Amino acid sequence: MARVRVRQHVNPLCIKYQVSASPPDWTQIYPNLNLPLHLDIGCGRGRFLWQMAQIQNDWNFLGLEIREPLVEEANAWRDEKGLQNLHYLFCNANNSIKPILASLPTGALQRVTIQFPDPWFKQKHLKRRMVQPELVAELATYLSVNGEVFIQSDVKEVAAEMRDRFSSHPAFHRQGDDNWLAENPLPIPTERELATLKRGEPVYRALFKIQDLPML
């Protein structure tokens, strides 16, 4: 299947992306809602989840992506493979994460990945970055106890900001020491990760776990 062409970066603060997504009827999406859910925020073309869903069929997988043509393409790839534990949803995660997570079965969300988000280097564009304190707070509310958040980027400044925002929330406990993870703890790397490592460049990674449910 030919790849669709889209803009590399999309401004999440643009007016067209300010309407929150309406969650689907999850009973019509996943045959088994009792499986743990892996959420990939900013999934791009979705190939990472597409591979994960095939090797971990005892999990459900959900990818969120702001570029609608990529979501349509990814769901077509899913259908072509007949994967019933995988779904991609078009939305702006920063204003849609709460209604989406609130609509899921309690305790379903057990793993979140945020991998190589748009870096938005200019100072005036920092509010466009994906990992804002509000998103961290929503994940803390809806992740199950011992649920995981895995972050990685090839831009140290972006990785450090994500790390610091999760570290500053009392519900999240960073795993390992204070160094970046040397290896990806997941069995499948992203295409961006492979390309970065092939160039001999570093990838900055960190893993967090929820220790206790936060006080509401």
C-alpha positions in Angstrom: 0.0 0.0 0.0 1.4 3.4 -1.0 2.1 5.9 1.8 0.0 9.0 1.9 1.9 12.3 1.9 1.3 14.8 4.8 2.9 17.8 6.4 5.6 16.7 8.9 4.4 19.1 11.6 0.9 20.2 12.5 0.2 23.1 14.9 -2.0 21.6 17.6 -3.1 25.1 18.7 -4.7 25.8 15.3 -8.5 26.5 15.5 -9.3 23.4 13.4 -7.8 21.2 16.1 -9.5 22.8 19.2 -12.6 20.6 19.1 -12.3 17.6 21.3 -12.7 14.2 19.7 -15.8 12.1 20.5 -14.8 8.7 21.8 -16.1 5.8 19.9 -18.2 3.0 21.3 -15.3 0.8 22.5 -17.5 -2.3 22.4 -17.6 -1.9 18.6 -13.9 -1.4 18.4 -12.3 -4.2 20.5 -13.9 -7.7 20.8 -12.3 -8.1 24.3 -12.4 -5.0 26.4 -11.0 -6.9 29.4 -7.5 -6.9 27.8 -5.0 -4.3 29.1 -4.7 -1.3 26.8 -1.5 0.2 25.4 -1.9 3.9 24.3 0.6 5.4 21.8 0.2 9.2 21.8 1.3 10.8 18.5 1.5 7.4 16.7 2.4 8.9 13.3 1.9 6.2 10.6 1.2 3.7 13.3 3.6 1.0 12.2 5.0 0.6 15.7 1.6 -0.3 17.1 0.8 -2.4 14.0 3.7 -4.6 14.8 3.1 -4.6 18.6 -0.5 -5.8 18.1 0.7 -8.8 16.2 3.2 -10.0 18.8 1.1 -9.1 21.8 -2.4 -10.3 21.0 -3.2 -10.4 24.7 -3.3 -6.6 24.7 -5.4 -3.9 23.0 -3.6 -1.1 21.3 -4.8 2.5 20.6 -2.9 5.1 18.6 -3.8 8.8 18.7 -2.6 11.0 15.8 -3.4 14.6 14.8 -2.8 14.1 11.1 -6.1 12.5 9.8 -4.7 11.0 6.6 -2.2 9.0 8.6 -5.0 7.7 10.8 -7.0 6.6 7.7 -3.9 4.9 6.3 -3.1 3.2 9.5 -6.6 1.8 10.0 -6.5 0.5 6.4 -3.3 -1.3 7.2 -4.9 -2.7 10.3 -7.9 -4.0 8.3 -5.6 -5.5 5.7 -3.9 -7.5 8.4 -7.2 -8.3 10.2 -6.0 -7.0 13.6 -9.0 -6.8 16.0 -6.9 -5.6 19.0 -5.8 -2.4 17.2 -7.4 1.0 16.5 -6.2 4.4 15.5 -8.1 7.6 16.3 -7.8 11.1 14.8 -7.6 13.8 17.5 -5.5 16.4 19.2 -4.3 14.6 22.2 -3.9 17.7 24.3 -7.6 18.5 24.3 -9.0 15.1 23.7 -7.1 12.9 26.1 -9.6 13.3 29.0 -12.8 12.4 27.2 -11.0 9.5 25.5 -9.5 8.1 28.7 -12.7 8.7 30.7 -14.7 6.6 28.2 -12.5 3.5 28.6 -13.2 0.7 31.1 -11.8 1.5 34.5 -8.3 0.1 34.9 -7.9 -0.7 31.2 -5.1 1.7 30.5 -1.8 0.0 31.6 0.9 1.3 29.2 1.5 4.6 27.5 4.2 5.5 25.0 5.2 9.0 23.7 7.9 8.6 21.1 9.8 11.2 19.2 7.1 14.0 19.4 7.5 17.1 17.3 10.3 19.2 19.0 9.0 22.7 18.3 12.4 24.4 19.0 11.4 28.1 18.9 10.6 29.6 22.3 7.3 31.0 21.1 6.2 27.5 20.0 6.9 25.6 23.2 3.2 25.5 24.0 2.8 23.3 20.9 4.8 20.5 22.4 2.8 17.4 23.2 3.8 16.7 26.8 2.2 19.5 28.8 1.5 19.3 32.6 -2.2 18.8 31.9 -1.6 15.7 29.8 0.7 14.3 32.5 -2.1 14.9 35.1 -4.7 13.1 33.0 -2.5 10.1 32.5 -1.8 10.0 36.2 -5.6 10.0 36.8 -6.5 7.2 34.4 -3.4 4.9 34.3 -3.9 1.8 36.4 -1.6 1.2 39.5 1.8 0.0 38.2 0.9 1.3 34.8 3.8 2.4 32.7 4.8 5.5 30.7 7.7 5.2 28.3 9.1 8.3 26.6 11.9 8.7 24.1 13.3 11.3 21.7 16.4 12.0 19.7 16.3 15.6 20.9 17.8 15.8 24.4 16.0 19.1 25.3 12.6 17.6 24.4 13.3 14.3 26.2 14.5 16.2 29.3 11.4 18.3 29.4 9.1 15.3 29.1 11.2 13.5 31.8 11.0 16.5 34.1 7.2 16.9 33.7 6.5 13.3 34.6 9.1 13.4 37.4 7.5 16.4 38.9 4.1 14.7 39.3 3.9 12.7 42.6 2.1 9.8 41.0 5.0 8.9 38.7 8.1 7.1 39.8 11.0 7.0 37.4 12.5 3.5 36.9 16.2 2.8 37.2 18.8 5.4 38.0 19.1 9.0 36.9 20.7 8.1 33.6 18.8 7.7 30.4 17.8 4.1 29.5 20.5 2.4 27.4 17.9 0.1 25.8 14.3 0.3 24.7 12.3 -1.9 27.1 9.7 -2.7 24.4 10.2 -5.5 21.9 9.5 -3.2 18.8 11.5 0.0 17.9 9.9 2.8 16.0 11.1 3.7 12.5 12.5 7.0 13.8 14.4 5.1 16.5 15.9 2.7 14.0 16.9 5.6 11.7 18.5 7.6 14.5 20.5 4.6 15.8 21.6 3.8 12.2 23.1 7.3 12.0 25.0 6.6 15.2 23.1 9.3 17.1 21.7 8.9 20.7 18.2 8.2 21.7 17.1 9.6 25.1 14.7 7.3 27.0 13.0 7.1 30.4 10.4 4.8 31.9 7.9 5.8 34.7 5.4 3.8 36.7 2.3 4.8 38.6 2.8 3.8 42.3 -0.5 4.8 43.8 -3.7 6.2 42.4 -3.6 10.0 42.8 -6.0 11.8 45.2 -8.9 13.2 43.2 
